[in-house]
């Protein structure tokens, strides 16, 4: 490790710092360095966005600020937040939306030097302990009493066994008559949505239901199961969040999405949540648009459903065209650093056809594969080993209502009957 000189730490060569953010370190503290414009002095600020603790080194420099890759929050070289896109351009920036900056930055001898604290009063900056305590990891004991996907039914061979991991434990599965034998034994098992579900302990919450899955007017389509090193709780929040669309999904559908998120409500019964959000979107493939009957800008109703712990559903209704796309999203916490992702899709009325044919379904599934790939790539910028449940560890804004409700559900089942965190705000910051 490079050692400081009179309180100043040599970090990286100056020629490696340009208008793309670069992560640098001073001992155990991480910072991000960038030039607001070519040839401008280097700005250095703390390495993680205060919103969801995402590494800003994965972001970009826009209009002299470093922009977070997740939700587009922007920060100047002094650490001041200049924009929270989901709140709208005229909304005040929350007071806590500010990055810490080191005491000093110096460009000398071809090296970027950083002094975390005043060299005249030497000392170490306080460690960044956010998301190191009170987090829900993939190995949390409370998850034993939940329903979890273990395998696709088709993944279980007609003869022999197949292995799968859940909550840090290896299971083997084989067919037994009309059902399945799971070893070591689990409290309950069931088949739904073409998935084998297990609950290691007696489940506290029923399995998610979806009427579209049994409706003959809906055509099904499956994505191949995927994996992420992120914890299931973080992936669940990502699924419930619409504010990241314009930034994470700019390569698929996000470029046409509004950065401002209209106010919405979330209902929760303590075992899950439901949120209905009406939005505008571009629908260029609607046959009526191609015929000049309807405008390309149309209305869409998004209904998000979550059931504890990691069963999720998104129903997208095109209110003008009449098409419906339902996305079932299930997460299997395999190990501390491994989550298996299951995605099943159900389609009605796509392209003006009540039950879309296989080629249309294949096209829609391929598109969703690209969307999921963008989400999983974003996870490389995440820094948390579990979903933070202590509200003050992150900065929540109005568009985070679903994420806040998710945390409360997960916290309730982690510590049934526990008193709420006294620092937990009643509502996210506006």
Secondary structure, 3 states (H helix, E strand, C coil): CCCCECCEEEEEEHHHCCCCCEEEEECCEEEEEEECCCCCCEEEEECECCCCCCEHHHCEEECCEEECCCCCCEECCCCEEEECHHHCCCCCCCCCCECCCCCEEEEECCEEEEECCCHHHCCCCCCCCCCCCCEECCCCHHHHHCCEEEEEHHHCCCCCCEEEEECCEEEEEEEECCEEEEECCCCEEEEECCEEEEECCCCCCCCCCCHHHHCCCCEEEECCCEEECCCHHHHHHHHHCCCCHHHHCCCCCHHHCCCCCCCCCCEECCCEEEEEEEEEEECCCCHHHHCCCCCCEEEEEEEEEEECCCEEEEEEEECCCCCEEEEEEEEEEEECCEEEEEEEEEEECHHHCCCCCHHHHHHHHHHHHHHHHHHHHHHHHCCCCCEECCHHHCCCEHHHHHHHHHHHHHHHHHCCCCCCCCCCCCCCEC
